[in-house]
Amino acid sequence: MGSFSIWHWLIVLMVVVLIFGTKKLRNLGTDLGSAVKGFKEGIKTEEDKSPKTEIPPTAGQTIEGEVRKETSKT
């Protein structure tokens, strides 16, 4: 069996809007967005939450890092 066409999805969307109404669907979307945001904040570790302070290098100090090749977008 093939996938549904765009017309099938539009009819399903119209039925959902007629059953629930736009206000209830908007509230559902807002609640879902805030739940995802809260989940992301909850999985952050304490290191991610604390502000990182960087000390500028002084003369003669070795700086560790990684060199990456820059690619052009043409």
CHARMM-style PDB file with segment names, atoms N, HN, CA, C and O in Angstrom:
ATOM      1  N   MET     1       0.838  -1.177   0.000  1.00  0.00      PROA
ATOM      2  CA  MET     1       0.000   0.000   0.000  1.00  0.00      PROA
ATOM      3  C   MET     1       0.885   1.243   0.000  1.00  0.00      PROA
ATOM      4  O   MET     1       1.902   1.305   0.691  1.00  0.00      PROA
ATOM      5  N   GLY     2       0.478   2.209  -0.777  1.00  0.00      PROA
ATOM      6  HN  GLY     2      -0.348   2.158  -1.338  1.00  0.00      PROA
ATOM      7  CA  GLY     2       1.234   3.452  -0.864  1.00  0.00      PROA
ATOM      8  C   GLY     2       0.898   4.392   0.277  1.00  0.00      PROA
ATOM      9  O   GLY     2       0.001   4.123   1.076  1.00  0.00      PROA
ATOM     10  N   SER     3       1.617   5.487   0.345  1.00  0.00      PROA
ATOM     11  HN  SER     3       2.345   5.707  -0.305  1.00  0.00      PROA
ATOM     12  CA  SER     3       1.356   6.472   1.389  1.00  0.00      PROA
ATOM     13  C   SER     3       0.132   7.309   1.019  1.00  0.00      PROA
ATOM     14  O   SER     3      -0.332   7.301  -0.121  1.00  0.00      PROA
ATOM     15  N   PHE     4      -0.361   8.011   1.994  1.00  0.00      PROA
ATOM     16  HN  PHE     4       0.016   8.018   2.920  1.00  0.00      PROA
ATOM     17  CA  PHE     4      -1.532   8.846   1.772  1.00  0.00      PROA
ATOM     18  C   PHE     4      -1.163  10.057   0.927  1.00  0.00      PROA
ATOM     19  O   PHE     4      -0.036  10.546   0.992  1.00  0.00      PROA
ATOM     20  N   SER     5      -2.106  10.536   0.141  1.00  0.00      PROA
ATOM     21  HN  SER     5      -3.023  10.139   0.087  1.00  0.00      PROA
ATOM     22  CA  SER     5      -1.861  11.719  -0.677  1.00  0.00      PROA
ATOM     23  C   SER     5      -2.120  12.967   0.166  1.00  0.00      PROA
ATOM     24  O   SER     5      -2.594  12.877   1.299  1.00  0.00      PROA
ATOM     25  N   ILE     6      -1.809  14.113  -0.391  1.00  0.00      PROA
ATOM     26  HN  ILE     6      -1.425  14.187  -1.311  1.00  0.00      PROA
ATOM     27  CA  ILE     6      -2.001  15.380   0.313  1.00  0.00      PROA
ATOM     28  C   ILE     6      -3.472  15.613   0.621  1.00  0.00      PROA
ATOM     29  O   ILE     6      -3.799  16.228   1.636  1.00  0.00      PROA
ATOM     30  N   TRP     7      -4.360  15.134  -0.235  1.00  0.00      PROA
ATOM     31  HN  TRP     7      -4.095  14.634  -1.059  1.00  0.00      PROA
ATOM     32  CA  TRP     7      -5.798  15.320  -0.018  1.00  0.00      PROA
ATOM     33  C   TRP     7      -6.280  14.545   1.205  1.00  0.00      PROA
ATOM     34  O   TRP     7      -7.145  15.019   1.941  1.00  0.00      PROA
ATOM     35  N   HSD     8      -5.727  13.365   1.418  1.00  0.00      PROA
ATOM     36  HN  HSD     8      -5.025  12.980   0.819  1.00  0.00      PROA
ATOM     37  CA  HSD     8      -6.088  12.596   2.609  1.00  0.00      PROA
ATOM     38  C   HSD     8      -5.689  13.358   3.877  1.00  0.00      PROA
ATOM     39  O   HSD     8      -6.466  13.443   4.827  1.00  0.00      PROA
ATOM     40  N   TRP     9      -4.480  13.908   3.882  1.00  0.00      PROA
ATOM     41  HN  TRP     9      -3.848  13.839   3.109  1.00  0.00      PROA
ATOM     42  CA  TRP     9      -3.996  14.631   5.057  1.00  0.00      PROA
ATOM     43  C   TRP     9      -4.788  15.911   5.291  1.00  0.00      PROA
ATOM     44  O   TRP     9      -5.028  16.279   6.441  1.00  0.00      PROA
ATOM     45  N   LEU    10      -5.202  16.597   4.224  1.00  0.00      PROA
ATOM     46  HN  LEU    10      -5.008  16.298   3.290  1.00  0.00      PROA
ATOM     47  CA  LEU    10      -6.006  17.809   4.386  1.00  0.00      PROA
ATOM     48  C   LEU    10      -7.376  17.485   4.978  1.00  0.00      PROA
ATOM     49  O   LEU    10      -7.888  18.237   5.807  1.00  0.00      PROA
ATOM     50  N   ILE    11      -7.965  16.379   4.560  1.00  0.00      PROA
ATOM     51  HN  ILE    11      -7.549  15.768   3.886  1.00  0.00      PROA
ATOM     52  CA  ILE    11      -9.263  15.975   5.114  1.00  0.00      PROA
ATOM     53  C   ILE    11      -9.115  15.611   6.589  1.00  0.00      PROA
ATOM     54  O   ILE    11      -9.965  15.976   7.401  1.00  0.00      PROA
ATOM     55  N   VAL    12      -8.051  14.900   6.945  1.00  0.00      PROA
ATOM     56  HN  VAL    12      -7.360  14.604   6.286  1.00  0.00      PROA
ATOM     57  CA  VAL    12      -7.800  14.551   8.346  1.00  0.00      PROA
ATOM     58  C   VAL    12      -7.606  15.814   9.171  1.00  0.00      PROA
ATOM     59  O   VAL    12      -8.131  15.913  10.280  1.00  0.00      PROA
ATOM     60  N   LEU    13      -6.861  16.781   8.647  1.00  0.00      PROA
ATOM     61  HN  LEU    13      -6.434  16.701   7.746  1.00  0.00      PROA
ATOM     62  CA  LEU    13      -6.635  18.036   9.355  1.00  0.00      PROA
ATOM     63  C   LEU    13      -7.943  18.796   9.570  1.00  0.00      PROA
ATOM     64  O   LEU    13      -8.168  19.341  10.651  1.00  0.00      PROA
ATOM     65  N   MET    14      -8.799  18.838   8.564  1.00  0.00      PROA
ATOM     66  HN  MET    14      -8.616  18.396   7.686  1.00  0.00      PROA
ATOM     67  CA  MET    14     -10.080  19.526   8.692  1.00  0.00      PROA
ATOM     68  C   MET    14     -10.959  18.854   9.749  1.00  0.00      PROA
ATOM     69  O   MET    14     -11.622  19.543  10.525  1.00  0.00      PROA
ATOM     70  N   VAL    15     -10.972  17.529   9.788  1.00  0.00      PROA
ATOM     71  HN  VAL    15     -10.434  16.970   9.157  1.00  0.00      PROA
ATOM     72  CA  VAL    15     -11.770  16.811  10.782  1.00  0.00      PROA
ATOM     73  C   VAL    15     -11.243  17.097  12.189  1.00  0.00      PROA
ATOM     74  O   VAL    15     -12.030  17.310  13.111  1.00  0.00      PROA
ATOM     75  N   VAL    16      -9.931  17.105  12.359  1.00  0.00      PROA
ATOM     76  HN  VAL    16      -9.291  16.932  11.610  1.00  0.00      PROA
ATOM     77  CA  VAL    16      -9.339  17.380  13.677  1.00  0.00      PROA
ATOM     78  C   VAL    16      -9.686  18.796  14.126  1.00  0.00      PROA
ATOM     79  O   VAL    16     -10.029  19.006  15.290  1.00  0.00      PROA
ATOM     80  N   VAL    17      -9.602  19.769  13.220  1.00  0.00      PROA
ATOM     81  HN  VAL    17      -9.323  19.598  12.275  1.00  0.00      PROA
ATOM     82  CA  VAL    17      -9.932  21.153  13.566  1.00  0.00      PROA
ATOM     83  C   VAL    17     -11.413  21.269  13.913  1.00  0.00      PROA
ATOM     84  O   VAL    17     -11.771  21.984  14.849  1.00  0.00      PROA
ATOM     85  N   LEU    18     -12.263  20.588  13.185  1.00  0.00      PROA
ATOM     86  HN  LEU    18     -11.972  20.007  12.425  1.00  0.00      PROA
ATOM     87  CA  LEU    18     -13.692  20.649  13.482  1.00  0.00      PROA
ATOM     88  C   LEU    18     -14.019  20.010  14.827  1.00  0.00      PROA
ATOM     89  O   LEU    18     -14.893  20.495  15.546  1.00  0.00      PROA
ATOM     90  N   ILE    19     -13.335  18.940  15.171  1.00  0.00      PROA
ATOM     91  HN  ILE    19     -12.625  18.546  14.588  1.00  0.00      PROA
ATOM     92  CA  ILE    19     -13.606  18.255  16.434  1.00  0.00      PROA
ATOM     93  C   ILE    19     -13.075  19.052  17.624  1.00  0.00      PROA
ATOM     94  O   ILE    19     -13.801  19.278  18.592  1.00  0.00      PROA
ATOM     95  N   PHE    20     -11.818  19.477  17.558  1.00  0.00      PROA
ATOM     96  HN  PHE    20     -11.228  19.293  16.772  1.00  0.00      PROA
ATOM     97  CA  PHE    20     -11.179  20.104  18.711  1.00  0.00      PROA
ATOM     98  C   PHE    20     -11.273  21.626  18.709  1.00  0.00      PROA
ATOM     99  O   PHE    20     -11.319  22.230  19.780  1.00  0.00      PROA
ATOM    100  N   GLY    21     -11.301  22.249  17.570  1.00  0.00      PROA
ATOM    101  HN  GLY    21     -11.264  21.758  16.699  1.00  0.00      PROA
ATOM    102  CA  GLY    21     -11.301  23.706  17.504  1.00  0.00      PROA
ATOM    103  C   GLY    21      -9.893  24.252  17.520  1.00  0.00      PROA
ATOM    104  O   GLY    21      -8.967  23.610  18.015  1.00  0.00      PROA
ATOM    105  N   THR    22      -9.740  25.448  16.972  1.00  0.00      PROA
ATOM    106  HN  THR    22     -10.493  25.970  16.570  1.00  0.00      PROA
ATOM    107  CA  THR    22      -8.395  26.022  16.849  1.00  0.00      PROA
ATOM    108  C   THR    22      -7.818  26.444  18.186  1.00  0.00      PROA
ATOM    109  O   THR    22      -6.607  26.346  18.383  1.00  0.00      PROA
ATOM    110  N   LYS    23      -8.651  26.913  19.119  1.00  0.00      PROA
ATOM    111  HN  LYS    23      -9.635  26.992  18.960  1.00  0.00      PROA
ATOM    112  CA  LYS    23      -8.131  27.367  20.418  1.00  0.00      PROA
ATOM    113  C   LYS    23      -7.521  26.204  21.197  1.00  0.00      PROA
ATOM    114  O   LYS    23      -6.441  26.338  21.773  1.00  0.00      PROA
ATOM    115  N   LYS    24      -8.207  25.070  21.213  1.00  0.00      PROA
ATOM    116  HN  LYS    24      -9.084  24.961  20.745  1.00  0.00      PROA
ATOM    117  CA  LYS    24      -7.693  23.915  21.945  1.00  0.00      PROA
ATOM    118  C   LYS    24      -6.411  23.393  21.299  1.00  0.00      PROA
ATOM    119  O   LYS    24      -5.484  22.986  22.001  1.00  0.00      PROA
ATOM    120  N   LEU    25      -6.352  23.401  19.956  1.00  0.00      PROA
ATOM    121  HN  LEU    25      -7.105  23.731  19.386  1.00  0.00      PROA
ATOM    122  CA  LEU    25      -5.141  22.953  19.267  1.00  0.00      PROA
ATOM    123  C   LEU    25      -3.972  23.896  19.534  1.00  0.00      PROA
ATOM    124  O   LEU    25      -2.834  23.450  19.683  1.00  0.00      PROA
ATOM    125  N   ARG    26      -4.253  25.212  19.594  1.00  0.00      PROA
ATOM    126  HN  ARG    26      -5.177  25.574  19.473  1.00  0.00      PROA
ATOM    127  CA  ARG    26      -3.196  26.186  19.893  1.00  0.00      PROA
ATOM    128  C   ARG    26      -2.658  25.966  21.302  1.00  0.00      PROA
ATOM    129  O   ARG    26      -1.447  26.005  21.517  1.00  0.00      PROA
ATOM    130  N   ASN    27      -3.557  25.734  22.266  1.00  0.00      PROA
ATOM    131  HN  ASN    27      -4.541  25.703  22.091  1.00  0.00      PROA
ATOM    132  CA  ASN    27      -3.128  25.474  23.643  1.00  0.00      PROA
ATOM    133  C   ASN    27      -2.313  24.177  23.727  1.00  0.00      PROA
ATOM    134  O   ASN    27      -1.337  24.101  24.473  1.00  0.00      PROA
ATOM    135  N   LEU    28      -2.714  23.176  22.969  1.00  0.00      PROA
ATOM    136  HN  LEU    28      -3.507  23.238  22.363  1.00  0.00      PROA
ATOM    137  CA  LEU    28      -1.984  21.919  22.944  1.00  0.00      PROA
ATOM    138  C   LEU    28      -0.566  22.125  22.411  1.00  0.00      PROA
ATOM    139  O   LEU    28       0.390  21.572  22.956  1.00  0.00      PROA
ATOM    140  N   GLY    29      -0.431  22.913  21.354  1.00  0.00      PROA
ATOM    141  HN  GLY    29      -1.207  23.362  20.912  1.00  0.00      PROA
ATOM    142  CA  GLY    29       0.894  23.204  20.803  1.00  0.00      PROA
ATOM    143  C   GLY    29       1.770  23.962  21.773  1.00  0.00      PROA
ATOM    144  O   GLY    29       2.964  23.684  21.890  1.00  0.00      PROA
ATOM    145  N   THR    30       1.174  24.935  22.479  1.00  0.00      PROA
ATOM    146  HN  THR    30       0.205  25.161  22.384  1.00  0.00      PROA
ATOM    147  CA  THR    30       1.931  25.701  23.474  1.00  0.00      PROA
ATOM    148  C   THR    30       2.398  24.807  24.612  1.00  0.00      PROA
ATOM    149  O   THR    30       3.544  24.902  25.053  1.00  0.00      PROA
ATOM    150  N   ASP    31       1.514  23.941  25.086  1.00  0.00      PROA
ATOM    151  HN  ASP    31       0.583  23.863  24.728  1.00  0.00      PROA
ATOM    152  CA  ASP    31       1.877  23.022  26.168  1.00  0.00      PROA
ATOM    153  C   ASP    31       2.978  22.063  25.742  1.00  0.00      PROA
ATOM    154  O   ASP    31       3.899  21.783  26.510  1.00  0.00      PROA
ATOM    155  N   LEU    32       2.881  21.566  24.528  1.00  0.00      PROA
ATOM    156  HN  LEU    32       2.133  21.793  23.905  1.00  0.00      PROA
ATOM    157  CA  LEU    32       3.899  20.646  24.026  1.00  0.00      PROA
ATOM    158  C   LEU    32       5.254  21.354  23.896  1.00  0.00      PROA
ATOM    159  O   LEU    32       6.288  20.781  24.240  1.00  0.00      PROA
ATOM    160  N   GLY    33       5.251  22.584  23.405  1.00  0.00      PROA
ATOM    161  HN  GLY    33       4.412  23.049  23.125  1.00  0.00      PROA
ATOM    162  CA  GLY    33       6.499  23.341  23.279  1.00  0.00      PROA
ATOM    163  C   GLY    33       7.148  23.616  24.614  1.00  0.00      PROA
ATOM    164  O   GLY    33       8.366  23.495  24.748  1.00  0.00      PROA
ATOM    165  N   SER    34       6.348  23.989  25.615  1.00  0.00      PROA
ATOM    166  HN  SER    34       5.359  24.087  25.506  1.00  0.00      PROA
ATOM    167  CA  SER    34       6.920  24.254  26.937  1.00  0.00      PROA
ATOM    168  C   SER    34       7.422  22.968  27.591  1.00  0.00      PROA
ATOM    169  O   SER    34       8.394  22.995  28.346  1.00  0.00      PROA
ATOM    170  N   ALA    35       6.767  21.843  27.305  1.00  0.00      PROA
ATOM    171  HN  ALA    35       5.978  21.821  26.692  1.00  0.00      PROA
ATOM    172  CA  ALA    35       7.238  20.567  27.851  1.00  0.00      PROA
ATOM    173  C   ALA    35       8.586  20.187  27.256  1.00  0.00      PROA
ATOM    174  O   ALA    35       9.465  19.707  27.972  1.00  0.00      PROA
ATOM    175  N   VAL    36       8.759  20.394  25.958  1.00  0.00      PROA
ATOM    176  HN  VAL    36       8.046  20.784  25.376  1.00  0.00      PROA
ATOM    177  CA  VAL    36      10.036  20.085  25.308  1.00  0.00      PROA
ATOM    178  C   VAL    36      11.125  20.998  25.843  1.00  0.00      PROA
ATOM    179  O   VAL    36      12.246  20.550  26.085  1.00  0.00      PROA
ATOM    180  N   LYS    37      10.808  22.273  26.030  1.00  0.00      PROA
ATOM    181  HN  LYS    37       9.898  22.637  25.834  1.00  0.00      PROA
ATOM    182  CA  LYS    37      11.793  23.223  26.564  1.00  0.00      PROA
ATOM    183  C   LYS    37      12.203  22.827  27.984  1.00  0.00      PROA
ATOM    184  O   LYS    37      13.385  22.871  28.325  1.00  0.00      PROA
ATOM    185  N   GLY    38      11.237  22.443  28.801  1.00  0.00      PROA
ATOM    186  HN  GLY    38      10.277  22.407  28.524  1.00  0.00      PROA
ATOM    187  CA  GLY    38      11.543  22.001  30.162  1.00  0.00      PROA
ATOM    188  C   GLY    38      12.372  20.736  30.176  1.00  0.00      PROA
ATOM    189  O   GLY    38      13.256  20.584  31.019  1.00  0.00      PROA
ATOM    190  N   PHE    39      12.101  19.827  29.257  1.00  0.00      PROA
ATOM    191  HN  PHE    39      11.383  19.950  28.572  1.00  0.00      PROA
ATOM    192  CA  PHE    39      12.883  18.593  29.167  1.00  0.00      PROA
ATOM    193  C   PHE    39      14.326  18.902  28.808  1.00  0.00      PROA
ATOM    194  O   PHE    39      15.246  18.332  29.396  1.00  0.00      PROA
ATOM    195  N   LYS    40      14.537  19.805  27.841  1.00  0.00      PROA
ATOM    196  HN  LYS    40      13.790  20.267  27.363  1.00  0.00      PROA
ATOM    197  CA  LYS    40      15.903  20.152  27.448  1.00  0.00      PROA
ATOM    198  C   LYS    40      16.662  20.788  28.596  1.00  0.00      PROA
ATOM    199  O   LYS    40      17.842  20.500  28.792  1.00  0.00      PROA
ATOM    200  N   GLU    41      15.998  21.656  29.365  1.00  0.00      PROA
ATOM    201  HN  GLU    41      15.039  21.891  29.207  1.00  0.00      PROA
ATOM    202  CA  GLU    41      16.657  22.279  30.509  1.00  0.00      PROA
ATOM    203  C   GLU    41      16.947  21.259  31.597  1.00  0.00      PROA
ATOM    204  O   GLU    41      17.940  21.382  32.313  1.00  0.00      PROA
ATOM    205  N   GLY    42      16.092  20.255  31.728  1.00  0.00      PROA
ATOM    206  HN  GLY    42      15.285  20.155  31.146  1.00  0.00      PROA
ATOM    207  CA  GLY    42      16.266  19.246  32.752  1.00  0.00      PROA
ATOM    208  C   GLY    42      17.424  18.309  32.489  1.00  0.00      PROA
ATOM    209  O   GLY    42      18.008  17.787  33.438  1.00  0.00      PROA
ATOM    210  N   ILE    43      17.780  18.076  31.225  1.00  0.00      PROA
ATOM    211  HN  ILE    43      17.304  18.500  30.454  1.00  0.00      PROA
ATOM    212  CA  ILE    43      18.856  17.133  30.936  1.00  0.00      PROA
ATOM    213  C   ILE    43      20.226  17.802  30.911  1.00  0.00      PROA
ATOM    214  O   ILE    43      21.248  17.126  30.791  1.00  0.00      PROA
ATOM    215  N   LYS    44      20.247  19.109  31.021  1.00  0.00      PROA
ATOM    216  HN  LYS    44      19.417  19.658  31.118  1.00  0.00      PROA
ATOM    217  CA  LYS    44      21.542  19.789  31.067  1.00  0.00      PROA
ATOM    218  C   LYS    44      22.238  19.461  32.391  1.00  0.00      PROA
ATOM    219  O   LYS    44      21.586  19.347  33.429  1.00  0.00      PROA
ATOM    220  N   THR    45      23.547  19.311  32.351  1.00  0.00      PROA
ATOM    221  HN  THR    45      24.077  19.403  31.508  1.00  0.00      PROA
ATOM    222  CA  THR    45      24.300  19.049  33.568  1.00  0.00      PROA
ATOM    223  C   THR    45      24.621  20.362  34.261  1.00  0.00      PROA
ATOM    224  O   THR    45      24.424  21.443  33.706  1.00  0.00      PROA
ATOM    225  N   GLU    46      25.110  20.249  35.460  1.00  0.00      PROA
ATOM    226  HN  GLU    46      25.271  19.371  35.911  1.00  0.00      PROA
ATOM    227  CA  GLU    46      25.455  21.447  36.228  1.00  0.00      PROA
ATOM    228  C   GLU    46      26.558  22.248  35.538  1.00  0.00      PROA
ATOM    229  O   GLU    46      26.595  23.474  35.643  1.00  0.00      PROA
ATOM    230  N   GLU    47      27.459  21.554  34.832  1.00  0.00      PROA
ATOM    231  HN  GLU    47      27.429  20.558  34.747  1.00  0.00      PROA
ATOM    232  CA  GLU    47      28.526  22.256  34.132  1.00  0.00      PROA
ATOM    233  C   GLU    47      27.970  23.133  33.018  1.00  0.00      PROA
ATOM    234  O   GLU    47      28.466  24.233  32.777  1.00  0.00      PROA
ATOM    235  N   ASP    48      26.942  22.642  32.347  1.00  0.00      PROA
ATOM    236  HN  ASP    48      26.538  21.748  32.543  1.00  0.00      PROA
ATOM    237  CA  ASP    48      26.326  23.414  31.278  1.00  0.00      PROA
ATOM    238  C   ASP    48      25.592  24.630  31.819  1.00  0.00      PROA
ATOM    239  O   ASP    48      25.522  25.658  31.146  1.00  0.00      PROA
ATOM    240  N   LYS    49      25.038  24.527  33.036  1.00  0.00      PROA
ATOM    241  HN  LYS    49      25.095  23.692  33.583  1.00  0.00      PROA
ATOM    242  CA  LYS    49      24.276  25.622  33.615  1.00  0.00      PROA
ATOM    243  C   LYS    49      25.174  26.723  34.168  1.00  0.00      PROA
ATOM    244  O   LYS    49      24.797  27.894  34.145  1.00  0.00      PROA
ATOM    245  N   SER    50      26.374  26.358  34.672  1.00  0.00      PROA
ATOM    246  HN  SER    50      26.680  25.406  34.691  1.00  0.00      PROA
ATOM    247  CA  SER    50      27.253  27.365  35.260  1.00  0.00      PROA
ATOM    248  C   SER    50      27.941  28.163  34.158  1.00  0.00      PROA
ATOM    249  O   SER    50      28.346  27.603  33.139  1.00  0.00      PROA
ATOM    250  N   PRO    51      28.074  29.483  34.368  1.00  0.00      PROA
ATOM    251  CA  PRO    51      28.731  30.299  33.339  1.00  0.00      PROA
ATOM    252  C   PRO    51      30.218  29.957  33.255  1.00  0.00      PROA
ATOM    253  O   PRO    51      30.881  29.776  34.276  1.00  0.00      PROA
ATOM    254  N   LYS    52      30.722  29.873  32.055  1.00  0.00      PROA
ATOM    255  HN  LYS    52      30.184  30.020  31.226  1.00  0.00      PROA
ATOM    256  CA  LYS    52      32.129  29.534  31.848  1.00  0.00      PROA
ATOM    257  C   LYS    52      32.934  30.826  31.757  1.00  0.00      PROA
ATOM    258  O   LYS    52      32.614  31.721  30.975  1.00  0.00      PROA
ATOM    259  N   THR    53      33.978  30.905  32.564  1.00  0.00      PROA
ATOM    260  HN  THR    53      34.238  30.178  33.199  1.00  0.00      PROA
ATOM    261  CA  THR    53      34.863  32.062  32.522  1.00  0.00      PROA
ATOM    262  C   THR    53      36.170  31.629  31.891  1.00  0.00      PROA
ATOM    263  O   THR    53      36.807  30.675  32.338  1.00  0.00      PROA
ATOM    264  N   GLU    54      36.559  32.334  30.858  1.00  0.00      PROA
ATOM    265  HN  GLU    54      36.042  33.109  30.495  1.00  0.00      PROA
ATOM    266  CA  GLU    54      37.809  32.018  30.178  1.00  0.00      PROA
ATOM    267  C   GLU    54      38.879  33.016  30.592  1.00  0.00      PROA
ATOM    268  O   GLU    54      38.645  34.223  30.655  1.00  0.00      PROA
ATOM    269  N   ILE    55      40.041  32.486  30.868  1.00  0.00      PROA
ATOM    270  HN  ILE    55      40.231  31.506  30.817  1.00  0.00      PROA
ATOM    271  CA  ILE    55      41.176  33.328  31.242  1.00  0.00      PROA
ATOM    272  C   ILE    55      41.985  33.573  29.978  1.00  0.00      PROA
ATOM    273  O   ILE    55      42.394  32.620  29.315  1.00  0.00      PROA
ATOM    274  N   PRO    56      42.223  34.836  29.632  1.00  0.00      PROA
ATOM    275  CA  PRO    56      42.997  35.112  28.423  1.00  0.00      PROA
ATOM    276  C   PRO    56      44.436  34.613  28.583  1.00  0.00      PROA
ATOM    277  O   PRO    56      44.990  34.673  29.680  1.00  0.00      PROA
ATOM    278  N   PRO    57      45.044  34.122  27.499  1.00  0.00      PROA
ATOM    279  CA  PRO    57      46.411  33.593  27.591  1.00  0.00      PROA
ATOM    280  C   PRO    57      47.419  34.711  27.835  1.00  0.00      PROA
ATOM    281  O   PRO    57      47.246  35.842  27.381  1.00  0.00      PROA
ATOM    282  N   THR    58      48.462  34.365  28.558  1.00  0.00      PROA
ATOM    283  HN  THR    58      48.602  33.446  28.927  1.00  0.00      PROA
ATOM    284  CA  THR    58      49.549  35.314  28.790  1.00  0.00      PROA
ATOM    285  C   THR    58      50.702  34.942  27.871  1.00  0.00      PROA
ATOM    286  O   THR    58      50.666  33.903  27.213  1.00  0.00      PROA
ATOM    287  N   ALA    59      51.713  35.779  27.827  1.00  0.00      PROA
ATOM    288  HN  ALA    59      51.742  36.623  28.362  1.00  0.00      PROA
ATOM    289  CA  ALA    59      52.854  35.543  26.943  1.00  0.00      PROA
ATOM    290  C   ALA    59      53.553  34.240  27.325  1.00  0.00      PROA
ATOM    291  O   ALA    59      53.827  33.999  28.501  1.00  0.00      PROA
ATOM    292  N   GLY    60      53.841  33.400  26.328  1.00  0.00      PROA
ATOM    293  HN  GLY    60      53.618  33.595  25.373  1.00  0.00      PROA
ATOM    294  CA  GLY    60      54.561  32.164  26.549  1.00  0.00      PROA
ATOM    295  C   GLY    60      53.671  31.012  26.979  1.00  0.00      PROA
ATOM    296  O   GLY    60      54.177  29.929  27.272  1.00  0.00      PROA
ATOM    297  N   GLN    61      52.369  31.213  27.024  1.00  0.00      PROA
ATOM    298  HN  GLN    61      51.958  32.093  26.786  1.00  0.00      PROA
ATOM    299  CA  GLN    61      51.460  30.158  27.448  1.00  0.00      PROA
ATOM    300  C   GLN    61      50.993  29.360  26.232  1.00  0.00      PROA
ATOM    301  O   GLN    61      50.686  29.935  25.188  1.00  0.00      PROA
ATOM    302  N   THR    62      50.941  28.043  26.369  1.00  0.00      PROA
ATOM    303  HN  THR    62      51.191  27.576  27.218  1.00  0.00      PROA
ATOM    304  CA  THR    62      50.509  27.179  25.283  1.00  0.00      PROA
ATOM    305  C   THR    62      48.984  27.096  25.274  1.00  0.00      PROA
ATOM    306  O   THR    62      48.347  26.913  26.311  1.00  0.00      PROA
ATOM    307  N   ILE    63      48.424  27.235  24.091  1.00  0.00      PROA
ATOM    308  HN  ILE    63      48.941  27.384  23.248  1.00  0.00      PROA
ATOM    309  CA  ILE    63      46.978  27.144  23.942  1.00  0.00      PROA
ATOM    310  C   ILE    63      46.668  25.858  23.197  1.00  0.00      PROA
ATOM    311  O   ILE    63      47.146  25.639  22.084  1.00  0.00      PROA
ATOM    312  N   GLU    64      45.861  25.009  23.824  1.00  0.00      PROA
ATOM    313  HN  GLU    64      45.473  25.187  24.729  1.00  0.00      PROA
ATOM    314  CA  GLU    64      45.477  23.762  23.175  1.00  0.00      PROA
ATOM    315  C   GLU    64      44.240  24.010  22.332  1.00  0.00      PROA
ATOM    316  O   GLU    64      43.355  24.777  22.711  1.00  0.00      PROA
ATOM    317  N   GLY    65      44.194  23.350  21.183  1.00  0.00      PROA
ATOM    318  HN  GLY    65      44.913  22.727  20.876  1.00  0.00      PROA
ATOM    319  CA  GLY    65      43.035  23.532  20.319  1.00  0.00      PROA
ATOM    320  C   GLY    65      43.042  22.533  19.187  1.00  0.00      PROA
ATOM    321  O   GLY    65      43.843  21.599  19.157  1.00  0.00      PROA
ATOM    322  N   GLU    66      42.152  22.745  18.277  1.00  0.00      PROA
ATOM    323  HN  GLU    66      41.502  23.504  18.302  1.00  0.00      PROA
ATOM    324  CA  GLU    66      42.006  21.860  17.140  1.00  0.00      PROA
ATOM    325  C   GLU    66      41.953  22.713  15.881  1.00  0.00      PROA
ATOM    326  O   GLU    66      41.233  23.710  15.820  1.00  0.00      PROA
ATOM    327  N   VAL    67      42.722  22.311  14.881  1.00  0.00      PROA
ATOM    328  HN  VAL    67      43.307  21.501  14.930  1.00  0.00      PROA
ATOM    329  CA  VAL    67      42.750  23.038  13.622  1.00  0.00      PROA
ATOM    330  C   VAL    67      41.791  22.357  12.662  1.00  0.00      PROA
ATOM    331  O   VAL    67      41.843  21.143  12.463  1.00  0.00      PROA
ATOM    332  N   ARG    68      40.915  23.160  12.072  1.00  0.00      PROA
ATOM    333  HN  ARG    68      40.873  24.146  12.234  1.00  0.00      PROA
ATOM    334  CA  ARG    68      39.971  22.623  11.097  1.00  0.00      PROA
ATOM    335  C   ARG    68      40.180  23.294   9.762  1.00  0.00      PROA
ATOM    336  O   ARG    68      40.489  24.484   9.688  1.00  0.00      PROA
ATOM    337  N   LYS    69      40.011  22.527   8.715  1.00  0.00      PROA
ATOM    338  HN  LYS    69      39.760  21.560   8.775  1.00  0.00      PROA
ATOM    339  CA  LYS    69      40.167  23.063   7.370  1.00  0.00      PROA
ATOM    340  C   LYS    69      38.920  23.836   7.005  1.00  0.00      PROA
ATOM    341  O   LYS    69      37.807  23.330   7.151  1.00  0.00      PROA
ATOM    342  N   GLU    70      39.093  25.054   6.531  1.00  0.00      PROA
ATOM    343  HN  GLU    70      39.997  25.465   6.412  1.00  0.00      PROA
ATOM    344  CA  GLU    70      37.971  25.877   6.137  1.00  0.00      PROA
ATOM    345  C   GLU    70      37.569  25.527   4.709  1.00  0.00      PROA
ATOM    346  O   GLU    70      38.406  25.484   3.808  1.00  0.00      PROA
ATOM    347  N   THR    71      36.307  25.285   4.521  1.00  0.00      PROA
ATOM    348  HN  THR    71      35.626  25.320   5.253  1.00  0.00      PROA
ATOM    349  CA  THR    71      35.814  24.970   3.178  1.00  0.00      PROA
ATOM    350  C   THR    71      35.000  26.141   2.660  1.00  0.00      PROA
ATOM    351  O   THR    71      34.302  26.817   3.416  1.00  0.00      PROA
ATOM    352  N   SER    72      35.101  26.369   1.371  1.00  0.00      PROA
ATOM    353  HN  SER    72      35.668  25.820   0.757  1.00  0.00      PROA
ATOM    354  CA  SER    72      34.342  27.458   0.777  1.00  0.00      PROA
ATOM    355  C   SER    72      33.016  26.916   0.264  1.00  0.00      PROA
ATOM    356  O   SER    72      32.929  25.774  -0.188  1.00  0.00      PROA
ATOM    357  N   LYS    73      31.990  27.748   0.339  1.00  0.00      PROA
ATOM    358  HN  LYS    73      32.061  28.676   0.706  1.00  0.00      PROA
ATOM    359  CA  LYS    73      30.655  27.360  -0.099  1.00  0.00      PROA
ATOM    360  C   LYS    73      30.384  28.027  -1.449  1.00  0.00      PROA
ATOM    361  O   LYS    73      29.872  29.145  -1.513  1.00  0.00      PROA
ATOM    362  N   THR    74      30.731  27.335  -2.505  1.00  0.00      PROA
ATOM    363  HN  THR    74      31.148  26.427  -2.454  1.00  0.00      PROA
ATOM    364  CA  THR    74      30.481  27.887  -3.842  1.00  0.00      PROA
ATOM    365  C   THR    74      29.721  26.905  -4.672  1.00  0.00      PROA
ATOM    366  OT1 THR    74      29.412  27.184  -5.830  1.00  0.00      PROA
TER     367      THR     74
END
